[in-house]
Amino acid sequence: MALVQASGTSFDFKMIQASGIEKSFDSLKVLKNIDFEAASSEVVSIVGASGAGKSTLLNILGSLTRPDSGKVIIDGTDIFSLDSNSLSDFRNRHIGFVFQFHHLLPEFTALENVMIPSLIAHCPEKEAKRKATELLTLTGLGERLSHKPSELSGGEQQRVAIARAIINSPSVLFADEPSGNLDSVTKREIHQLFFDLRDRTGVTVIIVTHDRELATMSDRILEMKDGLFV
């Protein structure tokens, strides 16, 4: 993975453009004609009370859930116009995810967990290992490569999850409550890591969070209420 210093924060190129997003579950309308955009290298936090629609929107922007109506364009690609196989391939190559619960595979080491998306993308094993080692070192885990998740702290597990999310050099990194289970010191370290990665790689970062400290570090904060931006 070539780590390149992001060139400023002028935000000229729109990395994400979403329009007319609507989503209902049974009779409950969760998203109501949402428009959203984020620029290349921008960090945007989406805040709001539970049930406001934040995670549903994040899952749609990240291609995990199809909207009932509307369009999402990421890095110039209309993602929901793709067939299932093409969408899966696009997601693996262009989108990274970090969740509150790390979803690491317990039987694999930190290094192996980080390598998995790269191997799925048919990267040679030697190159995948090199990239994973570089990223784990970058996130402060260079001495923990051979440790399994049960041997790592919560903060360390989240660092592994972040390294795994960016190993394929995604255009966008989506994070859903990424520091929700962490103590205050570790939380601040994880928060700063997102911005360090943005500055190094130029990745666009979209964060759903209840944490106002994290939100105020962002370039922009959007608040949701009852399926709409306030």
JOHU-V573282 format. One record per backbone hydrogen bond with DSSP energy under -1.0 kcal/mol. NH is the residue of the N-H (numbers start at 1). CO is the residue of the C=O. E is the energy in kcal/mol with one decimal. If there is no record, write none. Layout:
BEGIN
nh;co;e
NH;CO;E
NH;CO;E
END
This chain:
BEGIN
nh;co;e
6;199;-3.3
8;6;-1.5
15;38;-1.1
16;38;-2.5
17;73;-2.4
18;36;-3.6
19;71;-2.3
21;34;-2.8
22;69;-2.1
23;31;-1.6
25;28;-2.8
28;25;-2.1
30;23;-2.3
31;23;-2.0
32;227;-2.3
34;21;-2.6
36;18;-2.5
38;16;-1.8
40;13;-3.2
42;39;-1.9
44;205;-2.8
45;220;-2.6
46;207;-3.4
47;222;-2.8
52;49;-1.7
57;53;-2.3
58;54;-2.4
59;55;-2.5
60;56;-1.8
61;57;-3.0
62;58;-2.2
63;60;-1.7
64;59;-2.2
65;59;-1.5
68;22;-2.5
69;22;-1.2
71;19;-2.2
73;17;-2.7
74;77;-2.5
75;15;-3.0
77;74;-2.1
79;72;-1.7
79;77;-1.3
81;78;-1.7
82;79;-1.2
87;83;-2.8
88;84;-2.3
89;85;-2.1
90;86;-2.6
91;87;-2.8
92;88;-2.1
93;89;-1.7
94;90;-2.7
95;91;-1.8
96;172;-2.5
98;174;-2.3
108;105;-1.6
110;147;-2.2
111;145;-2.3
113;109;-2.7
114;110;-2.1
115;111;-1.9
116;112;-1.2
119;115;-2.1
120;116;-2.4
121;117;-1.4
122;119;-1.9
123;118;-2.4
128;124;-2.7
129;125;-2.6
130;126;-1.8
131;127;-2.6
132;128;-2.5
133;129;-2.4
134;130;-2.3
135;131;-2.5
136;132;-2.6
137;133;-2.1
138;134;-2.3
139;135;-2.1
140;137;-1.5
141;136;-3.7
144;141;-2.0
147;144;-1.5
151;148;-2.4
152;149;-1.9
157;153;-2.7
158;154;-2.0
159;155;-1.7
160;156;-2.1
161;157;-2.2
162;158;-2.1
163;159;-2.6
164;160;-2.6
165;161;-1.8
166;162;-1.2
169;166;-2.0
171;94;-1.5
172;94;-1.9
173;204;-3.1
174;96;-3.1
175;206;-2.8
176;98;-2.7
177;208;-3.3
180;177;-1.5
182;179;-1.5
187;183;-2.8
188;184;-1.7
189;185;-1.7
190;186;-2.5
191;187;-2.6
192;188;-2.4
193;189;-1.7
194;190;-1.4
195;191;-1.0
196;192;-2.4
197;193;-2.6
198;194;-2.0
199;195;-2.3
200;196;-1.9
201;197;-2.9
202;198;-2.4
204;171;-2.2
205;42;-2.5
206;173;-2.6
207;44;-2.9
208;175;-2.9
209;46;-1.9
215;211;-2.2
216;212;-2.6
218;215;-1.4
219;43;-1.7
220;43;-1.3
222;45;-2.9
224;47;-3.0
225;228;-2.9
227;52;-2.1
228;225;-1.2
230;223;-3.4
END
